[in-house]
């Protein structure tokens, strides 16, 4: 499980944040069957640490693919890469 998940509680099979004072990014680990919302500033470190501790460094846990795709689309729009 993700260390930051200690501050989270389980709702309908998902871990949800008890506070919404900072932006949180959904992280998933299909092998551990866990989901957590991690503060944006901690995402890279948290995912790396999780994968190092539990998966021998293999890139198993990651930002939720749906969220990642949405963010990538937004960045592409902002950069003007989807125009034309």
N, C-alpha and C positions, 0 to 999 in steps of 0.2 A: 504494500500500500504506500501511497505517497505520504511523506512526513507531514506535509501541511494539512493532510486530511484529518488530523487530530482535531482541527478547529471546525470540521464539517460534520454534518449528520446525514443519515441515510433517509431518503424520501423516494418511495416508489422505485427502489432499486438503483437510484442515482444518488450521488453525494451532492448536497447543495450547501451553499455558503449560508452561515447564520447572519452575516452582515454584508452589506453591499456598498461599503464606503470606498473601496478601491476596485478598479476594473479587474475582473478575473477571467481567465481563459480556460475553457474546458480541455482537460487532458484525459486521454484514455489509454488503458493498457489491456489489450485483448487477452493476453496470457493470464494476467492476474484477475481479470474481469473486474477492474476498478475504473471508476471515473472520479475526477476531482476538478474543482474549479480553483485554479492557482492564481495568485496575484501576478499581473502581467510582468512585473519586474523580476519575478522568481521562476518564470516558466523554463527558461533554458537550463538553469542550474538544477531545478527540480527533476526535469525529465532526464538529464544526464546522470544525476545521482541515482535515480530510480533504476535506470537501465544498467548502471555500473553495479549496484548492490544486488539486484535480483536477476539480471539477464546477461551477466558476463560482458556488459558493454554493448550487447546487440541492441540496435535501435527498435525496440519493441513498443515502449510507451511513446506517445507523441501527442501533439495538439490534435484535438478532434478533427478528422479529415474534412468534415462538412464546414467547420469554422475556418479551417486553414484555406479551403477553396474560396470561401466567401471573402476572406481578407485579401487573398491574392487577386481576386477579381476587382475589389475596391482599389487596391494599389494600382493595378493596370489601368483602371479608369482615371484615377488621379494623375497618373503619368502620361495619359493620352495614348496609351498603347493599343486601346481597343477602338480608336476612332479611325475612320477612313475606309 
